[in-house]
Amino acid sequence: MFRVVTYPPKEWLKIPFNRRLVNTINHAVDWDQVLEEGNYRIDLLVAAGRKSTCAERRQAKDAWIKQFSANPRPSKINLPLASLFGPQRDAAVQHAITESFINILSELFFKSLPNVVDSDDEALMKNYLVGLSLSLAHYRLEQGKYPDKLTELMPQYIGKVIDDFFVEEPLHYERQGTGYLLYSVGKNGKDDGGHEYRDIVFHAPSISMKPKPPPGGGGFQ
């Protein structure tokens, strides 16, 4: 029995370009199976990103990583790279070579793909905080100050204040002088006190509530 040697991706990249090698690999690998497996893995990850809640999306993403990234499927046939130059008519050999290439391509292209799910959730949270900040600005324009609680925005300035969907708890909001600090705990699910890089933060600094006179000191008319 033989077992295909799964070369680390960097080792494959060190192999100089050889047209004969490329042609031999093209004949030895079942590329239809490679593409079908790749599409299957991507479809599962897309389905994970379409779950209705952040918790469900992260659970499905973690299951995807466990299935495809943490424990790549071992190949069952040992075949040195040099043997690719020989005729490959054994279906078991071709299958093992194809499995090896699936694992190599997964390591090269799919390793960071699950991060897309977290990035999408972060983008959605940032967009919501921007919209919430506009409601806060509208409130301040009419009331002369920011609200003490986000719930004071409802229903005149916003229909409903949603929870931080990373932890399904209320967003963090606190008045700071004449400004405020608003943030989500982000993908790590931990409250880092509004840390600029670990939380998703929207900060309105304290500013003077009095309008500045126009240049020249002429005052307001």
PyMOL commands that place a pseudoatom at each C-alpha (Angstrom):
pseudoatom trace, name=CA, resn=MET, resi=1, chain=A, elem=C, hetatm=0, pos=[0.000, 0.000, 0.000]
pseudoatom trace, name=CA, resn=PHE, resi=2, chain=A, elem=C, hetatm=0, pos=[1.046, 3.547, -0.723]
pseudoatom trace, name=CA, resn=ARG, resi=3, chain=A, elem=C, hetatm=0, pos=[0.050, 6.797, 0.911]
pseudoatom trace, name=CA, resn=VAL, resi=4, chain=A, elem=C, hetatm=0, pos=[0.103, 10.200, -0.813]
pseudoatom trace, name=CA, resn=VAL, resi=5, chain=A, elem=C, hetatm=0, pos=[2.577, 12.561, 0.814]
pseudoatom trace, name=CA, resn=THR, resi=6, chain=A, elem=C, hetatm=0, pos=[0.804, 15.848, 1.549]
pseudoatom trace, name=CA, resn=TYR, resi=7, chain=A, elem=C, hetatm=0, pos=[3.465, 18.483, 1.030]
pseudoatom trace, name=CA, resn=PRO, resi=8, chain=A, elem=C, hetatm=0, pos=[3.151, 21.734, 3.005]
pseudoatom trace, name=CA, resn=PRO, resi=9, chain=A, elem=C, hetatm=0, pos=[1.964, 24.556, 0.712]
pseudoatom trace, name=CA, resn=LYS, resi=10, chain=A, elem=C, hetatm=0, pos=[5.303, 26.382, 0.935]
pseudoatom trace, name=CA, resn=GLU, resi=11, chain=A, elem=C, hetatm=0, pos=[7.146, 23.263, -0.245]
pseudoatom trace, name=CA, resn=TRP, resi=12, chain=A, elem=C, hetatm=0, pos=[4.963, 23.066, -3.320]
pseudoatom trace, name=CA, resn=LEU, resi=13, chain=A, elem=C, hetatm=0, pos=[5.680, 26.711, -4.070]
pseudoatom trace, name=CA, resn=LYS, resi=14, chain=A, elem=C, hetatm=0, pos=[9.436, 25.981, -4.032]
pseudoatom trace, name=CA, resn=ILE, resi=15, chain=A, elem=C, hetatm=0, pos=[9.114, 23.522, -6.905]
pseudoatom trace, name=CA, resn=PRO, resi=16, chain=A, elem=C, hetatm=0, pos=[10.287, 25.299, -10.116]
pseudoatom trace, name=CA, resn=PHE, resi=17, chain=A, elem=C, hetatm=0, pos=[7.803, 25.606, -12.964]
pseudoatom trace, name=CA, resn=ASN, resi=18, chain=A, elem=C, hetatm=0, pos=[7.910, 22.524, -15.144]
pseudoatom trace, name=CA, resn=ARG, resi=19, chain=A, elem=C, hetatm=0, pos=[5.453, 22.152, -18.021]
pseudoatom trace, name=CA, resn=ARG, resi=20, chain=A, elem=C, hetatm=0, pos=[5.722, 18.378, -17.921]
pseudoatom trace, name=CA, resn=LEU, resi=21, chain=A, elem=C, hetatm=0, pos=[4.942, 18.370, -14.206]
pseudoatom trace, name=CA, resn=VAL, resi=22, chain=A, elem=C, hetatm=0, pos=[1.946, 20.651, -14.728]
pseudoatom trace, name=CA, resn=ASN, resi=23, chain=A, elem=C, hetatm=0, pos=[0.580, 18.475, -17.525]
pseudoatom trace, name=CA, resn=THR, resi=24, chain=A, elem=C, hetatm=0, pos=[1.099, 15.340, -15.465]
pseudoatom trace, name=CA, resn=ILE, resi=25, chain=A, elem=C, hetatm=0, pos=[-0.687, 16.840, -12.453]
pseudoatom trace, name=CA, resn=ASN, resi=26, chain=A, elem=C, hetatm=0, pos=[-3.573, 17.917, -14.676]
pseudoatom trace, name=CA, resn=HIS, resi=27, chain=A, elem=C, hetatm=0, pos=[-3.998, 14.306, -15.775]
pseudoatom trace, name=CA, resn=ALA, resi=28, chain=A, elem=C, hetatm=0, pos=[-3.441, 12.830, -12.312]
pseudoatom trace, name=CA, resn=VAL, resi=29, chain=A, elem=C, hetatm=0, pos=[-5.912, 15.091, -10.456]
pseudoatom trace, name=CA, resn=ASP, resi=30, chain=A, elem=C, hetatm=0, pos=[-9.676, 14.856, -10.823]
pseudoatom trace, name=CA, resn=TRP, resi=31, chain=A, elem=C, hetatm=0, pos=[-10.310, 18.592, -10.987]
pseudoatom trace, name=CA, resn=ASP, resi=32, chain=A, elem=C, hetatm=0, pos=[-14.081, 18.103, -11.166]
pseudoatom trace, name=CA, resn=GLN, resi=33, chain=A, elem=C, hetatm=0, pos=[-13.915, 16.530, -7.711]
pseudoatom trace, name=CA, resn=VAL, resi=34, chain=A, elem=C, hetatm=0, pos=[-11.662, 19.342, -6.459]
pseudoatom trace, name=CA, resn=LEU, resi=35, chain=A, elem=C, hetatm=0, pos=[-14.092, 22.012, -7.679]
pseudoatom trace, name=CA, resn=GLU, resi=36, chain=A, elem=C, hetatm=0, pos=[-17.142, 20.145, -6.376]
pseudoatom trace, name=CA, resn=GLU, resi=37, chain=A, elem=C, hetatm=0, pos=[-15.563, 19.808, -2.936]
pseudoatom trace, name=CA, resn=GLY, resi=38, chain=A, elem=C, hetatm=0, pos=[-14.531, 23.466, -2.933]
pseudoatom trace, name=CA, resn=ASN, resi=39, chain=A, elem=C, hetatm=0, pos=[-18.041, 24.587, -3.902]
pseudoatom trace, name=CA, resn=TYR, resi=40, chain=A, elem=C, hetatm=0, pos=[-19.524, 22.311, -1.252]
pseudoatom trace, name=CA, resn=ARG, resi=41, chain=A, elem=C, hetatm=0, pos=[-17.338, 23.811, 1.482]
pseudoatom trace, name=CA, resn=ILE, resi=42, chain=A, elem=C, hetatm=0, pos=[-18.074, 27.373, 0.397]
pseudoatom trace, name=CA, resn=ASP, resi=43, chain=A, elem=C, hetatm=0, pos=[-21.817, 26.686, 0.210]
pseudoatom trace, name=CA, resn=LEU, resi=44, chain=A, elem=C, hetatm=0, pos=[-21.771, 25.393, 3.792]
pseudoatom trace, name=CA, resn=LEU, resi=45, chain=A, elem=C, hetatm=0, pos=[-19.944, 28.523, 4.950]
pseudoatom trace, name=CA, resn=VAL, resi=46, chain=A, elem=C, hetatm=0, pos=[-22.406, 30.770, 3.103]
pseudoatom trace, name=CA, resn=ALA, resi=47, chain=A, elem=C, hetatm=0, pos=[-25.248, 28.918, 4.822]
pseudoatom trace, name=CA, resn=ALA, resi=48, chain=A, elem=C, hetatm=0, pos=[-23.516, 29.535, 8.163]
pseudoatom trace, name=CA, resn=GLY, resi=49, chain=A, elem=C, hetatm=0, pos=[-23.359, 33.264, 7.405]
pseudoatom trace, name=CA, resn=ARG, resi=50, chain=A, elem=C, hetatm=0, pos=[-27.103, 33.323, 6.685]
pseudoatom trace, name=CA, resn=LYS, resi=51, chain=A, elem=C, hetatm=0, pos=[-28.161, 32.097, 10.125]
pseudoatom trace, name=CA, resn=SER, resi=52, chain=A, elem=C, hetatm=0, pos=[-30.605, 34.461, 11.806]
pseudoatom trace, name=CA, resn=THR, resi=53, chain=A, elem=C, hetatm=0, pos=[-28.584, 35.298, 14.928]
pseudoatom trace, name=CA, resn=CYS, resi=54, chain=A, elem=C, hetatm=0, pos=[-24.936, 36.048, 15.596]
pseudoatom trace, name=CA, resn=ALA, resi=55, chain=A, elem=C, hetatm=0, pos=[-24.704, 33.121, 18.025]
pseudoatom trace, name=CA, resn=GLU, resi=56, chain=A, elem=C, hetatm=0, pos=[-26.055, 30.712, 15.403]
pseudoatom trace, name=CA, resn=ARG, resi=57, chain=A, elem=C, hetatm=0, pos=[-23.686, 32.087, 12.760]
pseudoatom trace, name=CA, resn=ARG, resi=58, chain=A, elem=C, hetatm=0, pos=[-20.661, 31.683, 15.011]
pseudoatom trace, name=CA, resn=GLN, resi=59, chain=A, elem=C, hetatm=0, pos=[-21.702, 28.175, 16.050]
pseudoatom trace, name=CA, resn=ALA, resi=60, chain=A, elem=C, hetatm=0, pos=[-22.094, 27.129, 12.408]
pseudoatom trace, name=CA, resn=LYS, resi=61, chain=A, elem=C, hetatm=0, pos=[-18.777, 28.781, 11.508]
pseudoatom trace, name=CA, resn=ASP, resi=62, chain=A, elem=C, hetatm=0, pos=[-16.956, 26.965, 14.323]
pseudoatom trace, name=CA, resn=ALA, resi=63, chain=A, elem=C, hetatm=0, pos=[-18.470, 23.663, 13.175]
pseudoatom trace, name=CA, resn=TRP, resi=64, chain=A, elem=C, hetatm=0, pos=[-17.218, 24.400, 9.644]
pseudoatom trace, name=CA, resn=ILE, resi=65, chain=A, elem=C, hetatm=0, pos=[-13.694, 25.068, 10.939]
pseudoatom trace, name=CA, resn=LYS, resi=66, chain=A, elem=C, hetatm=0, pos=[-13.733, 21.867, 12.975]
pseudoatom trace, name=CA, resn=GLN, resi=67, chain=A, elem=C, hetatm=0, pos=[-14.908, 19.852, 9.985]
pseudoatom trace, name=CA, resn=PHE, resi=68, chain=A, elem=C, hetatm=0, pos=[-12.606, 21.230, 7.298]
pseudoatom trace, name=CA, resn=SER, resi=69, chain=A, elem=C, hetatm=0, pos=[-9.718, 23.212, 8.765]
pseudoatom trace, name=CA, resn=ALA, resi=70, chain=A, elem=C, hetatm=0, pos=[-8.718, 21.733, 12.105]
pseudoatom trace, name=CA, resn=ASN, resi=71, chain=A, elem=C, hetatm=0, pos=[-8.508, 18.113, 10.937]
pseudoatom trace, name=CA, resn=PRO, resi=72, chain=A, elem=C, hetatm=0, pos=[-7.890, 17.824, 7.202]
pseudoatom trace, name=CA, resn=ARG, resi=73, chain=A, elem=C, hetatm=0, pos=[-8.744, 14.411, 5.842]
pseudoatom trace, name=CA, resn=PRO, resi=74, chain=A, elem=C, hetatm=0, pos=[-5.635, 12.207, 5.592]
pseudoatom trace, name=CA, resn=SER, resi=75, chain=A, elem=C, hetatm=0, pos=[-4.777, 10.641, 2.263]
pseudoatom trace, name=CA, resn=LYS, resi=76, chain=A, elem=C, hetatm=0, pos=[-4.524, 6.850, 2.127]
pseudoatom trace, name=CA, resn=ILE, resi=77, chain=A, elem=C, hetatm=0, pos=[-1.924, 6.230, -0.558]
pseudoatom trace, name=CA, resn=ASN, resi=78, chain=A, elem=C, hetatm=0, pos=[1.761, 7.016, -0.310]
pseudoatom trace, name=CA, resn=LEU, resi=79, chain=A, elem=C, hetatm=0, pos=[3.084, 8.369, -3.595]
pseudoatom trace, name=CA, resn=PRO, resi=80, chain=A, elem=C, hetatm=0, pos=[6.299, 10.396, -3.925]
pseudoatom trace, name=CA, resn=LEU, resi=81, chain=A, elem=C, hetatm=0, pos=[6.047, 13.588, -5.966]
pseudoatom trace, name=CA, resn=ALA, resi=82, chain=A, elem=C, hetatm=0, pos=[8.491, 12.177, -8.538]
pseudoatom trace, name=CA, resn=SER, resi=83, chain=A, elem=C, hetatm=0, pos=[6.104, 9.292, -9.240]
pseudoatom trace, name=CA, resn=LEU, resi=84, chain=A, elem=C, hetatm=0, pos=[3.657, 11.720, -10.806]
pseudoatom trace, name=CA, resn=PHE, resi=85, chain=A, elem=C, hetatm=0, pos=[5.746, 11.513, -13.967]
pseudoatom trace, name=CA, resn=GLY, resi=86, chain=A, elem=C, hetatm=0, pos=[4.730, 7.889, -14.429]
pseudoatom trace, name=CA, resn=PRO, resi=87, chain=A, elem=C, hetatm=0, pos=[1.423, 6.842, -15.959]
pseudoatom trace, name=CA, resn=GLN, resi=88, chain=A, elem=C, hetatm=0, pos=[-1.408, 7.075, -13.429]
pseudoatom trace, name=CA, resn=ARG, resi=89, chain=A, elem=C, hetatm=0, pos=[-4.216, 4.732, -14.379]
pseudoatom trace, name=CA, resn=ASP, resi=90, chain=A, elem=C, hetatm=0, pos=[-5.033, 3.389, -10.927]
pseudoatom trace, name=CA, resn=ALA, resi=91, chain=A, elem=C, hetatm=0, pos=[-8.313, 4.973, -9.742]
pseudoatom trace, name=CA, resn=ALA, resi=92, chain=A, elem=C, hetatm=0, pos=[-7.233, 4.662, -6.104]
pseudoatom trace, name=CA, resn=VAL, resi=93, chain=A, elem=C, hetatm=0, pos=[-4.005, 6.531, -6.868]
pseudoatom trace, name=CA, resn=GLN, resi=94, chain=A, elem=C, hetatm=0, pos=[-5.860, 9.305, -8.684]
pseudoatom trace, name=CA, resn=HIS, resi=95, chain=A, elem=C, hetatm=0, pos=[-8.354, 9.584, -5.831]
pseudoatom trace, name=CA, resn=ALA, resi=96, chain=A, elem=C, hetatm=0, pos=[-5.553, 9.860, -3.263]
pseudoatom trace, name=CA, resn=ILE, resi=97, chain=A, elem=C, hetatm=0, pos=[-3.733, 12.495, -5.321]
pseudoatom trace, name=CA, resn=THR, resi=98, chain=A, elem=C, hetatm=0, pos=[-6.993, 14.434, -5.689]
pseudoatom trace, name=CA, resn=GLU, resi=99, chain=A, elem=C, hetatm=0, pos=[-7.599, 14.262, -1.926]
pseudoatom trace, name=CA, resn=SER, resi=100, chain=A, elem=C, hetatm=0, pos=[-4.090, 15.547, -1.353]
pseudoatom trace, name=CA, resn=PHE, resi=101, chain=A, elem=C, hetatm=0, pos=[-4.704, 18.516, -3.634]
pseudoatom trace, name=CA, resn=ILE, resi=102, chain=A, elem=C, hetatm=0, pos=[-8.007, 19.267, -1.919]
pseudoatom trace, name=CA, resn=ASN, resi=103, chain=A, elem=C, hetatm=0, pos=[-6.177, 19.483, 1.419]
pseudoatom trace, name=CA, resn=ILE, resi=104, chain=A, elem=C, hetatm=0, pos=[-3.411, 21.638, -0.074]
pseudoatom trace, name=CA, resn=LEU, resi=105, chain=A, elem=C, hetatm=0, pos=[-5.874, 24.089, -1.664]
pseudoatom trace, name=CA, resn=SER, resi=106, chain=A, elem=C, hetatm=0, pos=[-7.897, 24.191, 1.556]
pseudoatom trace, name=CA, resn=GLU, resi=107, chain=A, elem=C, hetatm=0, pos=[-4.766, 25.192, 3.472]
pseudoatom trace, name=CA, resn=LEU, resi=108, chain=A, elem=C, hetatm=0, pos=[-3.907, 27.863, 0.907]
pseudoatom trace, name=CA, resn=PHE, resi=109, chain=A, elem=C, hetatm=0, pos=[-7.312, 29.420, 0.243]
pseudoatom trace, name=CA, resn=PHE, resi=110, chain=A, elem=C, hetatm=0, pos=[-9.853, 28.354, 2.886]
pseudoatom trace, name=CA, resn=LYS, resi=111, chain=A, elem=C, hetatm=0, pos=[-7.866, 28.878, 6.088]
pseudoatom trace, name=CA, resn=SER, resi=112, chain=A, elem=C, hetatm=0, pos=[-8.913, 32.518, 6.544]
pseudoatom trace, name=CA, resn=LEU, resi=113, chain=A, elem=C, hetatm=0, pos=[-12.290, 32.221, 4.806]
pseudoatom trace, name=CA, resn=PRO, resi=114, chain=A, elem=C, hetatm=0, pos=[-14.342, 31.764, 8.024]
pseudoatom trace, name=CA, resn=ASN, resi=115, chain=A, elem=C, hetatm=0, pos=[-13.194, 35.225, 9.119]
pseudoatom trace, name=CA, resn=VAL, resi=116, chain=A, elem=C, hetatm=0, pos=[-15.644, 36.590, 6.543]
pseudoatom trace, name=CA, resn=VAL, resi=117, chain=A, elem=C, hetatm=0, pos=[-18.539, 35.630, 8.844]
pseudoatom trace, name=CA, resn=ASP, resi=118, chain=A, elem=C, hetatm=0, pos=[-17.069, 37.659, 11.741]
pseudoatom trace, name=CA, resn=SER, resi=119, chain=A, elem=C, hetatm=0, pos=[-16.190, 40.561, 9.426]
pseudoatom trace, name=CA, resn=ASP, resi=120, chain=A, elem=C, hetatm=0, pos=[-19.767, 40.663, 8.137]
pseudoatom trace, name=CA, resn=ASP, resi=121, chain=A, elem=C, hetatm=0, pos=[-21.149, 40.779, 11.692]
pseudoatom trace, name=CA, resn=GLU, resi=122, chain=A, elem=C, hetatm=0, pos=[-18.719, 43.558, 12.583]
pseudoatom trace, name=CA, resn=ALA, resi=123, chain=A, elem=C, hetatm=0, pos=[-19.741, 45.558, 9.511]
pseudoatom trace, name=CA, resn=LEU, resi=124, chain=A, elem=C, hetatm=0, pos=[-23.440, 45.159, 10.380]
pseudoatom trace, name=CA, resn=MET, resi=125, chain=A, elem=C, hetatm=0, pos=[-22.793, 46.301, 13.956]
pseudoatom trace, name=CA, resn=LYS, resi=126, chain=A, elem=C, hetatm=0, pos=[-20.785, 49.318, 12.806]
pseudoatom trace, name=CA, resn=ASN, resi=127, chain=A, elem=C, hetatm=0, pos=[-23.526, 50.316, 10.374]
pseudoatom trace, name=CA, resn=TYR, resi=128, chain=A, elem=C, hetatm=0, pos=[-26.126, 50.065, 13.117]
pseudoatom trace, name=CA, resn=LEU, resi=129, chain=A, elem=C, hetatm=0, pos=[-24.047, 52.188, 15.513]
pseudoatom trace, name=CA, resn=VAL, resi=130, chain=A, elem=C, hetatm=0, pos=[-23.697, 54.854, 12.819]
pseudoatom trace, name=CA, resn=GLY, resi=131, chain=A, elem=C, hetatm=0, pos=[-27.480, 54.876, 12.370]
pseudoatom trace, name=CA, resn=LEU, resi=132, chain=A, elem=C, hetatm=0, pos=[-27.967, 55.034, 16.135]
pseudoatom trace, name=CA, resn=SER, resi=133, chain=A, elem=C, hetatm=0, pos=[-25.542, 57.953, 16.354]
pseudoatom trace, name=CA, resn=LEU, resi=134, chain=A, elem=C, hetatm=0, pos=[-27.690, 59.856, 13.828]
pseudoatom trace, name=CA, resn=SER, resi=135, chain=A, elem=C, hetatm=0, pos=[-30.724, 59.302, 16.052]
pseudoatom trace, name=CA, resn=LEU, resi=136, chain=A, elem=C, hetatm=0, pos=[-28.699, 60.570, 19.017]
pseudoatom trace, name=CA, resn=ALA, resi=137, chain=A, elem=C, hetatm=0, pos=[-27.679, 63.656, 17.024]
pseudoatom trace, name=CA, resn=HIS, resi=138, chain=A, elem=C, hetatm=0, pos=[-31.312, 64.291, 16.093]
pseudoatom trace, name=CA, resn=TYR, resi=139, chain=A, elem=C, hetatm=0, pos=[-32.318, 64.012, 19.764]
pseudoatom trace, name=CA, resn=ARG, resi=140, chain=A, elem=C, hetatm=0, pos=[-29.588, 66.455, 20.806]
pseudoatom trace, name=CA, resn=LEU, resi=141, chain=A, elem=C, hetatm=0, pos=[-30.605, 68.914, 18.081]
pseudoatom trace, name=CA, resn=GLU, resi=142, chain=A, elem=C, hetatm=0, pos=[-34.164, 69.065, 19.406]
pseudoatom trace, name=CA, resn=GLN, resi=143, chain=A, elem=C, hetatm=0, pos=[-33.586, 68.527, 23.129]
pseudoatom trace, name=CA, resn=GLY, resi=144, chain=A, elem=C, hetatm=0, pos=[-30.290, 70.411, 23.579]
pseudoatom trace, name=CA, resn=LYS, resi=145, chain=A, elem=C, hetatm=0, pos=[-28.501, 67.412, 25.063]
pseudoatom trace, name=CA, resn=TYR, resi=146, chain=A, elem=C, hetatm=0, pos=[-27.968, 63.707, 24.526]
pseudoatom trace, name=CA, resn=PRO, resi=147, chain=A, elem=C, hetatm=0, pos=[-30.315, 61.288, 26.318]
pseudoatom trace, name=CA, resn=ASP, resi=148, chain=A, elem=C, hetatm=0, pos=[-29.265, 59.620, 29.546]
pseudoatom trace, name=CA, resn=LYS, resi=149, chain=A, elem=C, hetatm=0, pos=[-30.453, 56.249, 28.193]
pseudoatom trace, name=CA, resn=LEU, resi=150, chain=A, elem=C, hetatm=0, pos=[-30.821, 54.890, 24.689]
pseudoatom trace, name=CA, resn=THR, resi=151, chain=A, elem=C, hetatm=0, pos=[-34.420, 53.907, 25.414]
pseudoatom trace, name=CA, resn=GLU, resi=152, chain=A, elem=C, hetatm=0, pos=[-35.286, 57.632, 25.543]
pseudoatom trace, name=CA, resn=LEU, resi=153, chain=A, elem=C, hetatm=0, pos=[-34.859, 57.679, 21.771]
pseudoatom trace, name=CA, resn=MET, resi=154, chain=A, elem=C, hetatm=0, pos=[-37.935, 55.472, 21.318]
pseudoatom trace, name=CA, resn=PRO, resi=155, chain=A, elem=C, hetatm=0, pos=[-40.252, 55.856, 19.560]
pseudoatom trace, name=CA, resn=GLN, resi=156, chain=A, elem=C, hetatm=0, pos=[-39.802, 59.429, 18.277]
pseudoatom trace, name=CA, resn=TYR, resi=157, chain=A, elem=C, hetatm=0, pos=[-36.204, 59.135, 17.087]
pseudoatom trace, name=CA, resn=ILE, resi=158, chain=A, elem=C, hetatm=0, pos=[-35.878, 55.402, 16.472]
pseudoatom trace, name=CA, resn=GLY, resi=159, chain=A, elem=C, hetatm=0, pos=[-38.402, 52.587, 16.376]
pseudoatom trace, name=CA, resn=LYS, resi=160, chain=A, elem=C, hetatm=0, pos=[-36.418, 50.174, 18.556]
pseudoatom trace, name=CA, resn=VAL, resi=161, chain=A, elem=C, hetatm=0, pos=[-32.916, 50.045, 20.041]
pseudoatom trace, name=CA, resn=ILE, resi=162, chain=A, elem=C, hetatm=0, pos=[-31.568, 46.579, 19.290]
pseudoatom trace, name=CA, resn=ASP, resi=163, chain=A, elem=C, hetatm=0, pos=[-29.285, 44.621, 21.600]
pseudoatom trace, name=CA, resn=ASP, resi=164, chain=A, elem=C, hetatm=0, pos=[-25.607, 44.002, 20.954]
pseudoatom trace, name=CA, resn=PHE, resi=165, chain=A, elem=C, hetatm=0, pos=[-26.057, 40.892, 18.840]
pseudoatom trace, name=CA, resn=PHE, resi=166, chain=A, elem=C, hetatm=0, pos=[-22.594, 39.553, 19.734]
pseudoatom trace, name=CA, resn=VAL, resi=167, chain=A, elem=C, hetatm=0, pos=[-23.821, 38.848, 23.278]
pseudoatom trace, name=CA, resn=GLU, resi=168, chain=A, elem=C, hetatm=0, pos=[-27.577, 39.505, 22.999]
pseudoatom trace, name=CA, resn=GLU, resi=169, chain=A, elem=C, hetatm=0, pos=[-27.365, 42.147, 25.735]
pseudoatom trace, name=CA, resn=PRO, resi=170, chain=A, elem=C, hetatm=0, pos=[-27.961, 45.931, 25.650]
pseudoatom trace, name=CA, resn=LEU, resi=171, chain=A, elem=C, hetatm=0, pos=[-25.356, 48.061, 23.911]
pseudoatom trace, name=CA, resn=HIS, resi=172, chain=A, elem=C, hetatm=0, pos=[-23.023, 49.993, 26.186]
pseudoatom trace, name=CA, resn=TYR, resi=173, chain=A, elem=C, hetatm=0, pos=[-23.920, 53.676, 26.337]
pseudoatom trace, name=CA, resn=GLU, resi=174, chain=A, elem=C, hetatm=0, pos=[-22.833, 56.308, 28.795]
pseudoatom trace, name=CA, resn=ARG, resi=175, chain=A, elem=C, hetatm=0, pos=[-22.866, 60.075, 28.878]
pseudoatom trace, name=CA, resn=GLN, resi=176, chain=A, elem=C, hetatm=0, pos=[-19.428, 61.690, 29.071]
pseudoatom trace, name=CA, resn=GLY, resi=177, chain=A, elem=C, hetatm=0, pos=[-19.680, 65.403, 29.726]
pseudoatom trace, name=CA, resn=THR, resi=178, chain=A, elem=C, hetatm=0, pos=[-21.713, 66.799, 26.868]
pseudoatom trace, name=CA, resn=GLY, resi=179, chain=A, elem=C, hetatm=0, pos=[-20.795, 63.831, 24.666]
pseudoatom trace, name=CA, resn=TYR, resi=180, chain=A, elem=C, hetatm=0, pos=[-21.183, 60.074, 24.985]
pseudoatom trace, name=CA, resn=LEU, resi=181, chain=A, elem=C, hetatm=0, pos=[-19.499, 56.704, 24.561]
pseudoatom trace, name=CA, resn=LEU, resi=182, chain=A, elem=C, hetatm=0, pos=[-21.373, 54.029, 22.615]
pseudoatom trace, name=CA, resn=TYR, resi=183, chain=A, elem=C, hetatm=0, pos=[-19.964, 50.600, 21.856]
pseudoatom trace, name=CA, resn=SER, resi=184, chain=A, elem=C, hetatm=0, pos=[-20.495, 46.910, 21.149]
pseudoatom trace, name=CA, resn=VAL, resi=185, chain=A, elem=C, hetatm=0, pos=[-18.247, 44.284, 22.743]
pseudoatom trace, name=CA, resn=GLY, resi=186, chain=A, elem=C, hetatm=0, pos=[-17.361, 42.960, 19.277]
pseudoatom trace, name=CA, resn=LYS, resi=187, chain=A, elem=C, hetatm=0, pos=[-16.569, 39.446, 18.116]
pseudoatom trace, name=CA, resn=ASN, resi=188, chain=A, elem=C, hetatm=0, pos=[-14.568, 38.435, 21.207]
pseudoatom trace, name=CA, resn=GLY, resi=189, chain=A, elem=C, hetatm=0, pos=[-17.749, 38.802, 23.270]
pseudoatom trace, name=CA, resn=LYS, resi=190, chain=A, elem=C, hetatm=0, pos=[-15.884, 40.553, 26.105]
pseudoatom trace, name=CA, resn=ASP, resi=191, chain=A, elem=C, hetatm=0, pos=[-16.467, 44.016, 27.485]
pseudoatom trace, name=CA, resn=ASP, resi=192, chain=A, elem=C, hetatm=0, pos=[-13.111, 45.769, 27.150]
pseudoatom trace, name=CA, resn=GLY, resi=193, chain=A, elem=C, hetatm=0, pos=[-14.455, 49.097, 28.405]
pseudoatom trace, name=CA, resn=GLY, resi=194, chain=A, elem=C, hetatm=0, pos=[-14.783, 50.697, 25.003]
pseudoatom trace, name=CA, resn=HIS, resi=195, chain=A, elem=C, hetatm=0, pos=[-11.276, 49.774, 23.836]
pseudoatom trace, name=CA, resn=GLU, resi=196, chain=A, elem=C, hetatm=0, pos=[-10.684, 51.252, 20.390]
pseudoatom trace, name=CA, resn=TYR, resi=197, chain=A, elem=C, hetatm=0, pos=[-9.404, 48.042, 18.798]
pseudoatom trace, name=CA, resn=ARG, resi=198, chain=A, elem=C, hetatm=0, pos=[-11.135, 45.271, 20.770]
pseudoatom trace, name=CA, resn=ASP, resi=199, chain=A, elem=C, hetatm=0, pos=[-14.637, 46.773, 20.950]
pseudoatom trace, name=CA, resn=ILE, resi=200, chain=A, elem=C, hetatm=0, pos=[-16.696, 48.430, 18.210]
pseudoatom trace, name=CA, resn=VAL, resi=201, chain=A, elem=C, hetatm=0, pos=[-16.745, 52.019, 19.432]
pseudoatom trace, name=CA, resn=PHE, resi=202, chain=A, elem=C, hetatm=0, pos=[-18.592, 55.195, 18.503]
pseudoatom trace, name=CA, resn=HIS, resi=203, chain=A, elem=C, hetatm=0, pos=[-17.501, 58.168, 20.593]
pseudoatom trace, name=CA, resn=ALA, resi=204, chain=A, elem=C, hetatm=0, pos=[-18.960, 61.674, 20.554]
pseudoatom trace, name=CA, resn=PRO, resi=205, chain=A, elem=C, hetatm=0, pos=[-16.553, 63.990, 22.418]
pseudoatom trace, name=CA, resn=SER, resi=206, chain=A, elem=C, hetatm=0, pos=[-17.684, 66.744, 24.757]
pseudoatom trace, name=CA, resn=ILE, resi=207, chain=A, elem=C, hetatm=0, pos=[-18.203, 70.001, 22.901]
pseudoatom trace, name=CA, resn=SER, resi=208, chain=A, elem=C, hetatm=0, pos=[-19.459, 73.427, 23.774]
pseudoatom trace, name=CA, resn=MET, resi=209, chain=A, elem=C, hetatm=0, pos=[-23.215, 73.695, 23.511]
pseudoatom trace, name=CA, resn=LYS, resi=210, chain=A, elem=C, hetatm=0, pos=[-23.015, 77.418, 22.718]
pseudoatom trace, name=CA, resn=PRO, resi=211, chain=A, elem=C, hetatm=0, pos=[-22.721, 78.445, 19.064]
pseudoatom trace, name=CA, resn=LYS, resi=212, chain=A, elem=C, hetatm=0, pos=[-19.593, 80.368, 18.172]
pseudoatom trace, name=CA, resn=PRO, resi=213, chain=A, elem=C, hetatm=0, pos=[-20.055, 83.963, 16.947]
pseudoatom trace, name=CA, resn=PRO, resi=214, chain=A, elem=C, hetatm=0, pos=[-19.230, 84.608, 13.298]
pseudoatom trace, name=CA, resn=PRO, resi=215, chain=A, elem=C, hetatm=0, pos=[-15.754, 85.909, 12.379]
pseudoatom trace, name=CA, resn=GLY, resi=216, chain=A, elem=C, hetatm=0, pos=[-15.253, 89.620, 12.973]
pseudoatom trace, name=CA, resn=GLY, resi=217, chain=A, elem=C, hetatm=0, pos=[-17.032, 89.722, 16.312]
pseudoatom trace, name=CA, resn=GLY, resi=218, chain=A, elem=C, hetatm=0, pos=[-20.198, 91.167, 14.838]
pseudoatom trace, name=CA, resn=GLY, resi=219, chain=A, elem=C, hetatm=0, pos=[-22.392, 88.859, 16.885]
pseudoatom trace, name=CA, resn=PHE, resi=220, chain=A, elem=C, hetatm=0, pos=[-25.563, 87.147, 15.734]
pseudoatom trace, name=CA, resn=GLN, resi=221, chain=A, elem=C, hetatm=0, pos=[-28.389, 89.017, 14.092]
for i in range(1, 221): cmd.bond("trace and resi %d" % i, "trace and resi %d" % (i + 1))
show_as sticks, trace
zoom trace
